[in-house]
Structure formats: C-alpha cells, structure tokens
C-alpha cells in the first residue's frame, strides 16, 4: 500500500523542476533579446556635403588669375594682338586687356596699341548636345592708347593749331560681334572649358566725328573696323 502511494509522489516531484524551468524561460527574455532591446538605435551618418561649385565669374578664382587667353588681329587694335581676360555675371560679361603691334610696313610709324574692352553677351546657346556653344550677339566698348614717338610728328606742321581737337593717341569706341566655341573639357570648378573664335565689327570716336562733319564725304563702310580673334579658357 505504501509503495503504491510513493510511486505517484515521486513522479510528481520529478515533473515540478521542469515545469518551473519552463515557466522561468517564458517569463524571462534571453540575453540576446535584452541586448538588442537595450542597445540604442544607430543614428544615420550625416551625408557629406556636396562639392561646392564656384559660380562663373570673378568670384570663381582670385582676381589676378585670368579666365582666358586672347589672340586677335585688326579691329584697329593692332595687326597682331594678345591679351588676357576675365568673365563675370555668370558668363555674360567679358573684360579683356590686350597689347597689339603695328609694324611700319602697315603704318606711318611702328605702333604699340594697348586696349581695354568689355563685352556683354546676353545669350549662350548650346549646340550639338552641348559640344559647341554659340553666342549669336555681343555688344561692347573699348578704350585704346597708342604708344609711338613718331605718331604726332606725322601731322605736325601740316595743319593749323587746334585743327585736330581730339587726341591722336587715345581712341574710344564700340562694337558688336559674335562667337562660336568648342567645349574641350571642364575647368577646376566644373564649368565648361572652351576654345572659341569671334569677330568684332566696330568704330571709334574719330571715325564717327569724321562722318558727321563730312556728310556725304564718307560711307558707313569707311568708318567701320573688323577684327577676328580666338579665346581659350584657362
């Protein structure tokens, strides 16, 4: 009789620890779950700022570093002329400084001509999917100074004093023109680098004075200057 009672009690005692362990496991999360719950959410890394693109113009690089090189002929600024230039107002304005030379073969005396000019181009049109650029219209003005010891001597004694009221060395004028360029790469600021050819059709104060004081004596074509040049972006 006693053995019959002890057998169920022993069986019950063996089942109690397993049930307690199962209940504890259900009530307590495992170590990995606790670690995941306690770990703070990883903050996203801040995105790196996009590379700054300098605007086209004088602010894109130091003022003393030219934006382009120029080689020109004629336009009343020298048989051969070279210079440097700057671009500003988002590529619409070019400011150039040039030095030209006229040999005595083509003049009464050898002459050096120094010119400063500015041109405004309201439109720059991409052509051939951006491989070319076209500036159909530009308008500008210039001031030039001729350095020649024999320039004044060529007219001294021929005319009465005061006949020439204007300067024989300094000319002020204006011009219209256009330019076509080939895109050959990009500069350090990511802007297109071009090699372009341009023309300028202009006149100056002396020519305008001559035609207005001699109406009918000069044709319009006789007071115009035509020049051609190339510009290379640095």
C-alpha positions, 0 to 999 in steps of 0.5 A, spaced: 500 500 500 505 504 501 509 503 495 503 504 491 502 511 494 510 513 493 510 511 486 505 517 484 509 522 489 515 521 486 513 522 479 510 528 481 516 531 484 520 529 478 515 533 473 515 540 478 523 542 476 521 542 469 515 545 469 518 551 473 524 551 468 519 552 463 515 557 466 522 561 468 524 561 460 517 564 458 517 569 463 524 571 462 527 574 455 534 571 453 540 575 453 540 576 446 533 579 446 535 584 452 541 586 448 538 588 442 532 591 446 537 595 450 542 597 445 540 604 442 538 605 435 544 607 430 543 614 428 544 615 420 551 618 418 550 625 416 551 625 408 557 629 406 556 635 403 556 636 396 562 639 392 561 646 392 561 649 385 564 656 384 559 660 380 562 663 373 565 669 374 570 673 378 568 670 384 570 663 381 578 664 382 582 670 385 582 676 381 589 676 378 588 669 375 585 670 368 579 666 365 582 666 358 587 667 353 586 672 347 589 672 340 586 677 335 588 681 329 585 688 326 579 691 329 584 697 329 587 694 335 593 692 332 595 687 326 597 682 331 594 682 338 594 678 345 591 679 351 588 676 357 581 676 360 576 675 365 568 673 365 563 675 370 555 675 371 555 668 370 558 668 363 555 674 360 560 679 361 567 679 358 573 684 360 579 683 356 586 687 356 590 686 350 597 689 347 597 689 339 603 691 334 603 695 328 609 694 324 611 700 319 610 696 313 602 697 315 603 704 318 606 711 318 610 709 324 611 702 328 605 702 333 604 699 340 596 699 341 594 697 348 586 696 349 581 695 354 574 692 352 568 689 355 563 685 352 556 683 354 553 677 351 546 676 353 545 669 350 549 662 350 546 657 346 548 650 346 549 646 340 550 639 338 548 636 345 552 641 348 559 640 344 559 647 341 556 653 344 554 659 340 553 666 342 549 669 336 550 677 339 555 681 343 555 688 344 561 692 347 566 698 348 573 699 348 578 704 350 585 704 346 592 708 347 597 708 342 604 708 344 609 711 338 614 717 338 613 718 331 605 718 331 604 726 332 610 728 328 606 725 322 601 731 322 605 736 325 606 742 321 601 740 316 595 743 319 593 749 323 593 749 331 587 746 334 585 743 327 585 736 330 581 737 337 581 730 339 587 726 341 591 722 336 593 717 341 587 715 345 581 712 341 574 710 344 569 706 341 564 700 340 562 694 337 558 688 336 560 681 334 559 674 335 562 667 337 562 660 336 566 655 341 568 648 342 567 645 349 574 641 350 573 639 357 571 642 364 575 647 368 577 646 376 570 648 378 566 644 373 564 649 368 565 648 361 572 649 358 572 652 351 576 654 345 572 659 341 573 664 335 569 671 334 569 677 330 568 684 332 565 689 327 566 696 330 568 704 330 571 709 334 570 716 336 574 719 330 571 715 325 564 717 327 566 725 328 569 724 321 562 722 318 558 727 321 562 733 319 563 730 312 556 728 310 556 725 304 564 725 304 564 718 307 560 711 307 558 707 313 563 702 310 569 707 311 568 708 318 567 701 320 573 696 323 573 688 323 577 684 327 577 676 328 580 673 334 580 666 338 579 665 346 581 659 350 579 658 357 584 657 362 
